[in-house]
């Protein structure tokens, strides 16, 4: 999956850019408090992209 497409999906799911790391950008879902690093490569492996999306959409247990 292209990184730009992954970023669009991540932002649409409610996450926002948090900060830049050494080789990654950190995105956080403020509702759940989940942080996920996203590498700055052009292509992100499909399985990794799916896991990132799943973690950032995760609901907190109440």
PDB file of N, CA, C and O in Angstrom:
ATOM      1  N   UNK A   1       0.852  -1.164   0.000  1.00  0.00           N
ATOM      2  CA  UNK A   1       0.000   0.000   0.000  1.00  0.00           C
ATOM      3  C   UNK A   1       0.902   1.232   0.000  1.00  0.00           C
ATOM      4  O   UNK A   1       1.925   1.262   0.685  1.00  0.00           O
ATOM      5  N   UNK A   2       0.526   2.222  -0.754  1.00  0.00           N
ATOM      6  CA  UNK A   2       1.290   3.464  -0.782  1.00  0.00           C
ATOM      7  C   UNK A   2       1.110   4.206   0.535  1.00  0.00           C
ATOM      8  O   UNK A   2       0.026   4.207   1.117  1.00  0.00           O
ATOM      9  N   UNK A   3       2.172   4.829   0.991  1.00  0.00           N
ATOM     10  CA  UNK A   3       2.153   5.529   2.277  1.00  0.00           C
ATOM     11  C   UNK A   3       1.101   6.623   2.297  1.00  0.00           C
ATOM     12  O   UNK A   3       0.406   6.791   3.299  1.00  0.00           O
ATOM     13  N   UNK A   4       0.970   7.367   1.213  1.00  0.00           N
ATOM     14  CA  UNK A   4       0.001   8.459   1.166  1.00  0.00           C
ATOM     15  C   UNK A   4      -1.423   7.944   1.359  1.00  0.00           C
ATOM     16  O   UNK A   4      -2.226   8.575   2.046  1.00  0.00           O
ATOM     17  N   UNK A   5      -1.734   6.805   0.756  1.00  0.00           N
ATOM     18  CA  UNK A   5      -3.067   6.210   0.902  1.00  0.00           C
ATOM     19  C   UNK A   5      -3.291   5.761   2.346  1.00  0.00           C
ATOM     20  O   UNK A   5      -4.376   5.957   2.893  1.00  0.00           O
ATOM     21  N   UNK A   6      -2.279   5.163   2.962  1.00  0.00           N
ATOM     22  CA  UNK A   6      -2.371   4.731   4.352  1.00  0.00           C
ATOM     23  C   UNK A   6      -2.627   5.927   5.270  1.00  0.00           C
ATOM     24  O   UNK A   6      -3.453   5.843   6.179  1.00  0.00           O
ATOM     25  N   UNK A   7      -1.930   7.032   5.041  1.00  0.00           N
ATOM     26  CA  UNK A   7      -2.114   8.230   5.856  1.00  0.00           C
ATOM     27  C   UNK A   7      -3.547   8.753   5.715  1.00  0.00           C
ATOM     28  O   UNK A   7      -4.154   9.163   6.705  1.00  0.00           O
ATOM     29  N   UNK A   8      -4.089   8.742   4.502  1.00  0.00           N
ATOM     30  CA  UNK A   8      -5.476   9.180   4.287  1.00  0.00           C
ATOM     31  C   UNK A   8      -6.444   8.330   5.109  1.00  0.00           C
ATOM     32  O   UNK A   8      -7.352   8.861   5.748  1.00  0.00           O
ATOM     33  N   UNK A   9      -6.248   7.011   5.092  1.00  0.00           N
ATOM     34  CA  UNK A   9      -7.123   6.097   5.826  1.00  0.00           C
ATOM     35  C   UNK A   9      -6.985   6.320   7.330  1.00  0.00           C
ATOM     36  O   UNK A   9      -7.983   6.337   8.051  1.00  0.00           O
ATOM     37  N   UNK A  10      -5.762   6.490   7.800  1.00  0.00           N
ATOM     38  CA  UNK A  10      -5.500   6.681   9.225  1.00  0.00           C
ATOM     39  C   UNK A  10      -6.169   7.967   9.718  1.00  0.00           C
ATOM     40  O   UNK A  10      -6.795   7.971  10.778  1.00  0.00           O
ATOM     41  N   UNK A  11      -6.044   9.038   8.968  1.00  0.00           N
ATOM     42  CA  UNK A  11      -6.656  10.312   9.367  1.00  0.00           C
ATOM     43  C   UNK A  11      -8.179  10.220   9.310  1.00  0.00           C
ATOM     44  O   UNK A  11      -8.866  10.767  10.174  1.00  0.00           O
ATOM     45  N   UNK A  12      -8.710   9.534   8.301  1.00  0.00           N
ATOM     46  CA  UNK A  12     -10.161   9.366   8.191  1.00  0.00           C
ATOM     47  C   UNK A  12     -10.723   8.529   9.343  1.00  0.00           C
ATOM     48  O   UNK A  12     -11.898   8.658   9.689  1.00  0.00           O
ATOM     49  N   UNK A  13      -9.895   7.679   9.932  1.00  0.00           N
ATOM     50  CA  UNK A  13     -10.356   6.833  11.033  1.00  0.00           C
ATOM     51  C   UNK A  13     -10.317   7.545  12.382  1.00  0.00           C
ATOM     52  O   UNK A  13     -10.670   6.953  13.402  1.00  0.00           O
ATOM     53  N   UNK A  14      -9.894   8.802  12.401  1.00  0.00           N
ATOM     54  CA  UNK A  14      -9.915   9.576  13.638  1.00  0.00           C
ATOM     55  C   UNK A  14      -8.559   9.829  14.253  1.00  0.00           C
ATOM     56  O   UNK A  14      -8.481  10.470  15.301  1.00  0.00           O
ATOM     57  N   UNK A  15      -7.493   9.355  13.648  1.00  0.00           N
ATOM     58  CA  UNK A  15      -6.152   9.584  14.188  1.00  0.00           C
ATOM     59  C   UNK A  15      -5.607  10.898  13.640  1.00  0.00           C
ATOM     60  O   UNK A  15      -6.094  11.420  12.637  1.00  0.00           O
ATOM     61  N   UNK A  16      -4.597  11.417  14.311  1.00  0.00           N
ATOM     62  CA  UNK A  16      -3.975  12.647  13.860  1.00  0.00           C
ATOM     63  C   UNK A  16      -2.461  12.555  14.039  1.00  0.00           C
ATOM     64  O   UNK A  16      -1.961  11.768  14.843  1.00  0.00           O
ATOM     65  N   UNK A  17      -1.751  13.371  13.276  1.00  0.00           N
ATOM     66  CA  UNK A  17      -0.300  13.406  13.357  1.00  0.00           C
ATOM     67  C   UNK A  17       0.099  13.875  14.746  1.00  0.00           C
ATOM     68  O   UNK A  17      -0.456  14.846  15.262  1.00  0.00           O
ATOM     69  N   UNK A  18       1.070  13.180  15.360  1.00  0.00           N
ATOM     70  CA  UNK A  18       1.524  13.531  16.698  1.00  0.00           C
ATOM     71  C   UNK A  18       2.917  14.161  16.662  1.00  0.00           C
ATOM     72  O   UNK A  18       3.121  15.272  17.151  1.00  0.00           O
ATOM     73  N   UNK A  19       3.883  13.425  16.068  1.00  0.00           N
ATOM     74  CA  UNK A  19       5.246  13.958  15.973  1.00  0.00           C
ATOM     75  C   UNK A  19       6.054  13.146  14.980  1.00  0.00           C
ATOM     76  O   UNK A  19       5.642  12.067  14.555  1.00  0.00           O
ATOM     77  N   UNK A  20       7.210  13.681  14.618  1.00  0.00           N
ATOM     78  CA  UNK A  20       8.134  12.972  13.742  1.00  0.00           C
ATOM     79  C   UNK A  20       9.154  12.247  14.604  1.00  0.00           C
ATOM     80  O   UNK A  20       9.667  12.799  15.577  1.00  0.00           O
ATOM     81  N   UNK A  21       9.443  10.997  14.233  1.00  0.00           N
ATOM     82  CA  UNK A  21      10.490  10.241  14.899  1.00  0.00           C
ATOM     83  C   UNK A  21      11.700  10.191  13.994  1.00  0.00           C
ATOM     84  O   UNK A  21      11.773  10.937  13.018  1.00  0.00           O
ATOM     85  N   UNK A  22      12.651   9.327  14.299  1.00  0.00           N
ATOM     86  CA  UNK A  22      13.852   9.213  13.484  1.00  0.00           C
ATOM     87  C   UNK A  22      13.561   8.753  12.066  1.00  0.00           C
ATOM     88  O   UNK A  22      13.956   9.414  11.106  1.00  0.00           O
ATOM     89  N   UNK A  23      12.880   7.635  11.926  1.00  0.00           N
ATOM     90  CA  UNK A  23      12.543   7.078  10.616  1.00  0.00           C
ATOM     91  C   UNK A  23      11.046   6.895  10.433  1.00  0.00           C
ATOM     92  O   UNK A  23      10.602   6.359   9.417  1.00  0.00           O
ATOM     93  N   UNK A  24      10.274   7.333  11.405  1.00  0.00           N
ATOM     94  CA  UNK A  24       8.830   7.128  11.385  1.00  0.00           C
ATOM     95  C   UNK A  24       8.117   8.418  11.769  1.00  0.00           C
ATOM     96  O   UNK A  24       8.703   9.306  12.388  1.00  0.00           O
ATOM     97  N   UNK A  25       6.846   8.508  11.394  1.00  0.00           N
ATOM     98  CA  UNK A  25       5.964   9.554  11.895  1.00  0.00           C
ATOM     99  C   UNK A  25       5.006   8.872  12.853  1.00  0.00           C
ATOM    100  O   UNK A  25       4.551   7.760  12.587  1.00  0.00           O
ATOM    101  N   UNK A  26       4.698   9.518  13.955  1.00  0.00           N
ATOM    102  CA  UNK A  26       3.829   8.946  14.969  1.00  0.00           C
ATOM    103  C   UNK A  26       2.432   9.548  14.809  1.00  0.00           C
ATOM    104  O   UNK A  26       2.274  10.768  14.769  1.00  0.00           O
ATOM    105  N   UNK A  27       1.435   8.693  14.721  1.00  0.00           N
ATOM    106  CA  UNK A  27       0.039   9.108  14.661  1.00  0.00           C
ATOM    107  C   UNK A  27      -0.654   8.589  15.911  1.00  0.00           C
ATOM    108  O   UNK A  27      -0.337   7.505  16.400  1.00  0.00           O
ATOM    109  N   UNK A  28      -1.607   9.372  16.431  1.00  0.00           N
ATOM    110  CA  UNK A  28      -2.290   9.009  17.660  1.00  0.00           C
ATOM    111  C   UNK A  28      -3.792   9.171  17.485  1.00  0.00           C
ATOM    112  O   UNK A  28      -4.263  10.120  16.858  1.00  0.00           O
ATOM    113  N   UNK A  29      -4.531   8.229  18.049  1.00  0.00           N
ATOM    114  CA  UNK A  29      -5.977   8.332  18.111  1.00  0.00           C
ATOM    115  C   UNK A  29      -6.284   8.901  19.493  1.00  0.00           C
ATOM    116  O   UNK A  29      -6.128   8.209  20.499  1.00  0.00           O
ATOM    117  N   UNK A  30      -6.716  10.147  19.547  1.00  0.00           N
ATOM    118  CA  UNK A  30      -6.905  10.817  20.834  1.00  0.00           C
ATOM    119  C   UNK A  30      -8.052  10.222  21.648  1.00  0.00           C
ATOM    120  O   UNK A  30      -8.071  10.368  22.870  1.00  0.00           O
ATOM    121  N   UNK A  31      -9.002   9.559  21.005  1.00  0.00           N
ATOM    122  CA  UNK A  31     -10.111   8.935  21.734  1.00  0.00           C
ATOM    123  C   UNK A  31      -9.654   7.704  22.504  1.00  0.00           C
ATOM    124  O   UNK A  31     -10.105   7.460  23.623  1.00  0.00           O
ATOM    125  N   UNK A  32      -8.760   6.931  21.902  1.00  0.00           N
ATOM    126  CA  UNK A  32      -8.312   5.692  22.524  1.00  0.00           C
ATOM    127  C   UNK A  32      -6.929   5.814  23.152  1.00  0.00           C
ATOM    128  O   UNK A  32      -6.560   4.992  23.991  1.00  0.00           O
ATOM    129  N   UNK A  33      -6.160   6.824  22.760  1.00  0.00           N
ATOM    130  CA  UNK A  33      -4.810   6.995  23.277  1.00  0.00           C
ATOM    131  C   UNK A  33      -3.787   6.104  22.601  1.00  0.00           C
ATOM    132  O   UNK A  33      -2.640   6.037  23.043  1.00  0.00           O
ATOM    133  N   UNK A  34      -4.180   5.417  21.537  1.00  0.00           N
ATOM    134  CA  UNK A  34      -3.288   4.499  20.831  1.00  0.00           C
ATOM    135  C   UNK A  34      -2.360   5.287  19.908  1.00  0.00           C
ATOM    136  O   UNK A  34      -2.809   6.134  19.136  1.00  0.00           O
ATOM    137  N   UNK A  35      -1.070   5.000  19.997  1.00  0.00           N
ATOM    138  CA  UNK A  35      -0.070   5.617  19.129  1.00  0.00           C
ATOM    139  C   UNK A  35       0.491   4.552  18.201  1.00  0.00           C
ATOM    140  O   UNK A  35       0.734   3.420  18.619  1.00  0.00           O
ATOM    141  N   UNK A  36       0.696   4.916  16.945  1.00  0.00           N
ATOM    142  CA  UNK A  36       1.276   3.980  15.966  1.00  0.00           C
ATOM    143  C   UNK A  36       2.328   4.694  15.141  1.00  0.00           C
ATOM    144  O   UNK A  36       2.071   5.780  14.621  1.00  0.00           O
ATOM    145  N   UNK A  37       3.510   4.104  15.010  1.00  0.00           N
ATOM    146  CA  UNK A  37       4.507   4.671  14.104  1.00  0.00           C
ATOM    147  C   UNK A  37       4.225   4.214  12.676  1.00  0.00           C
ATOM    148  O   UNK A  37       3.843   3.067  12.441  1.00  0.00           O
ATOM    149  N   UNK A  38       4.417   5.123  11.731  1.00  0.00           N
ATOM    150  CA  UNK A  38       4.268   4.792  10.313  1.00  0.00           C
ATOM    151  C   UNK A  38       5.581   5.169   9.637  1.00  0.00           C
ATOM    152  O   UNK A  38       6.005   6.324   9.670  1.00  0.00           O
ATOM    153  N   UNK A  39       6.210   4.180   9.029  1.00  0.00           N
ATOM    154  CA  UNK A  39       7.513   4.380   8.391  1.00  0.00           C
ATOM    155  C   UNK A  39       7.398   5.377   7.240  1.00  0.00           C
ATOM    156  O   UNK A  39       6.325   5.553   6.661  1.00  0.00           O
ATOM    157  N   UNK A  40       8.500   6.016   6.922  1.00  0.00           N
ATOM    158  CA  UNK A  40       8.508   6.991   5.839  1.00  0.00           C
ATOM    159  C   UNK A  40       8.919   6.371   4.507  1.00  0.00           C
ATOM    160  O   UNK A  40       9.512   7.048   3.667  1.00  0.00           O
ATOM    161  N   UNK A  41       8.613   5.098   4.306  1.00  0.00           N
ATOM    162  CA  UNK A  41       8.879   4.440   3.032  1.00  0.00           C
ATOM    163  C   UNK A  41       7.733   4.736   2.081  1.00  0.00           C
ATOM    164  O   UNK A  41       6.616   5.008   2.521  1.00  0.00           O
ATOM    165  N   UNK A  42       7.995   4.685   0.785  1.00  0.00           N
ATOM    166  CA  UNK A  42       6.920   4.914  -0.193  1.00  0.00           C
ATOM    167  C   UNK A  42       5.870   3.825  -0.127  1.00  0.00           C
ATOM    168  O   UNK A  42       4.672   4.102  -0.183  1.00  0.00           O
ATOM    169  N   UNK A  43       6.321   2.582  -0.008  1.00  0.00           N
ATOM    170  CA  UNK A  43       5.408   1.444   0.033  1.00  0.00           C
ATOM    171  C   UNK A  43       5.452   0.802   1.410  1.00  0.00           C
ATOM    172  O   UNK A  43       6.525   0.528   1.949  1.00  0.00           O
ATOM    173  N   UNK A  44       4.266   0.564   1.974  1.00  0.00           N
ATOM    174  CA  UNK A  44       4.134  -0.111   3.260  1.00  0.00           C
ATOM    175  C   UNK A  44       3.551  -1.491   2.958  1.00  0.00           C
ATOM    176  O   UNK A  44       2.551  -1.579   2.246  1.00  0.00           O
ATOM    177  N   UNK A  45       4.140  -2.567   3.473  1.00  0.00           N
ATOM    178  CA  UNK A  45       3.589  -3.902   3.224  1.00  0.00           C
ATOM    179  C   UNK A  45       2.111  -3.970   3.632  1.00  0.00           C
ATOM    180  O   UNK A  45       1.710  -3.412   4.653  1.00  0.00           O
ATOM    181  N   UNK A  46       1.321  -4.658   2.821  1.00  0.00           N
ATOM    182  CA  UNK A  46      -0.131  -4.718   3.004  1.00  0.00           C
ATOM    183  C   UNK A  46      -0.523  -5.207   4.402  1.00  0.00           C
ATOM    184  O   UNK A  46      -1.413  -4.630   5.027  1.00  0.00           O
ATOM    185  N   UNK A  47       0.118  -6.244   4.890  1.00  0.00           N
ATOM    186  CA  UNK A  47      -0.193  -6.782   6.211  1.00  0.00           C
ATOM    187  C   UNK A  47       0.077  -5.773   7.316  1.00  0.00           C
ATOM    188  O   UNK A  47      -0.717  -5.639   8.247  1.00  0.00           O
ATOM    189  N   UNK A  48       1.180  -5.075   7.216  1.00  0.00           N
ATOM    190  CA  UNK A  48       1.526  -4.054   8.203  1.00  0.00           C
ATOM    191  C   UNK A  48       0.522  -2.912   8.164  1.00  0.00           C
ATOM    192  O   UNK A  48       0.099  -2.423   9.212  1.00  0.00           O
ATOM    193  N   UNK A  49       0.140  -2.489   6.982  1.00  0.00           N
ATOM    194  CA  UNK A  49      -0.839  -1.408   6.842  1.00  0.00           C
ATOM    195  C   UNK A  49      -2.168  -1.798   7.485  1.00  0.00           C
ATOM    196  O   UNK A  49      -2.794  -0.974   8.151  1.00  0.00           O
ATOM    197  N   UNK A  50      -2.602  -3.024   7.297  1.00  0.00           N
ATOM    198  CA  UNK A  50      -3.861  -3.487   7.890  1.00  0.00           C
ATOM    199  C   UNK A  50      -3.782  -3.492   9.413  1.00  0.00           C
ATOM    200  O   UNK A  50      -4.746  -3.129  10.086  1.00  0.00           O
ATOM    201  N   UNK A  51      -2.628  -3.905   9.962  1.00  0.00           N
ATOM    202  CA  UNK A  51      -2.463  -3.920  11.422  1.00  0.00           C
ATOM    203  C   UNK A  51      -2.476  -2.510  11.995  1.00  0.00           C
ATOM    204  O   UNK A  51      -3.067  -2.272  13.048  1.00  0.00           O
ATOM    205  N   UNK A  52      -1.824  -1.568  11.304  1.00  0.00           N
ATOM    206  CA  UNK A  52      -1.799  -0.176  11.759  1.00  0.00           C
ATOM    207  C   UNK A  52      -3.218   0.388  11.795  1.00  0.00           C
ATOM    208  O   UNK A  52      -3.619   1.014  12.776  1.00  0.00           O
ATOM    209  N   UNK A  53      -3.967   0.165  10.732  1.00  0.00           N
ATOM    210  CA  UNK A  53      -5.344   0.656  10.658  1.00  0.00           C
ATOM    211  C   UNK A  53      -6.188   0.031  11.759  1.00  0.00           C
ATOM    212  O   UNK A  53      -6.963   0.723  12.419  1.00  0.00           O
ATOM    213  N   UNK A  54      -6.042  -1.259  11.957  1.00  0.00           N
ATOM    214  CA  UNK A  54      -6.831  -1.958  12.975  1.00  0.00           C
ATOM    215  C   UNK A  54      -6.529  -1.425  14.370  1.00  0.00           C
ATOM    216  O   UNK A  54      -7.450  -1.212  15.158  1.00  0.00           O
ATOM    217  N   UNK A  55      -5.260  -1.208  14.687  1.00  0.00           N
ATOM    218  CA  UNK A  55      -4.880  -0.720  16.014  1.00  0.00           C
ATOM    219  C   UNK A  55      -5.373   0.700  16.262  1.00  0.00           C
ATOM    220  O   UNK A  55      -5.808   1.021  17.367  1.00  0.00           O
ATOM    221  N   UNK A  56      -5.309   1.546  15.248  1.00  0.00           N
ATOM    222  CA  UNK A  56      -5.728   2.932  15.424  1.00  0.00           C
ATOM    223  C   UNK A  56      -7.241   3.078  15.505  1.00  0.00           C
ATOM    224  O   UNK A  56      -7.735   4.062  16.057  1.00  0.00           O
ATOM    225  N   UNK A  57      -7.984   2.114  14.964  1.00  0.00           N
ATOM    226  CA  UNK A  57      -9.440   2.147  15.049  1.00  0.00           C
ATOM    227  C   UNK A  57      -9.959   1.458  16.309  1.00  0.00           C
ATOM    228  O   UNK A  57     -11.154   1.533  16.596  1.00  0.00           O
ATOM    229  N   UNK A  58      -9.090   0.788  17.066  1.00  0.00           N
ATOM    230  CA  UNK A  58      -9.490   0.005  18.229  1.00  0.00           C
ATOM    231  C   UNK A  58     -10.246   0.850  19.237  1.00  0.00           C
ATOM    232  O   UNK A  58      -9.887   2.000  19.491  1.00  0.00           O
ATOM    233  N   UNK A  59     -11.285   0.281  19.805  1.00  0.00           N
ATOM    234  CA  UNK A  59     -12.096   0.957  20.819  1.00  0.00           C
ATOM    235  C   UNK A  59     -11.545   0.634  22.199  1.00  0.00           C
ATOM    236  O   UNK A  59     -11.021  -0.457  22.424  1.00  0.00           O
ATOM    237  N   UNK A  60     -11.660   1.569  23.109  1.00  0.00           N
ATOM    238  CA  UNK A  60     -11.241   1.313  24.483  1.00  0.00           C
ATOM    239  C   UNK A  60     -12.316   0.514  25.191  1.00  0.00           C
ATOM    240  O   UNK A  60     -13.502   0.654  24.891  1.00  0.00           O
ATOM    241  N   UNK A  61     -11.909  -0.312  26.117  1.00  0.00           N
ATOM    242  CA  UNK A  61     -12.873  -1.084  26.908  1.00  0.00           C
ATOM    243  C   UNK A  61     -13.314  -0.241  28.091  1.00  0.00           C
ATOM    244  O   UNK A  61     -12.485   0.319  28.808  1.00  0.00           O
ATOM    245  N   UNK A  62     -14.599  -0.153  28.288  1.00  0.00           N
ATOM    246  CA  UNK A  62     -15.149   0.671  29.374  1.00  0.00           C
ATOM    247  C   UNK A  62     -15.631  -0.212  30.501  1.00  0.00           C
ATOM    248  O   UNK A  62     -16.128   0.289  31.509  1.00  0.00           O
TER     249      UNK A  62
END
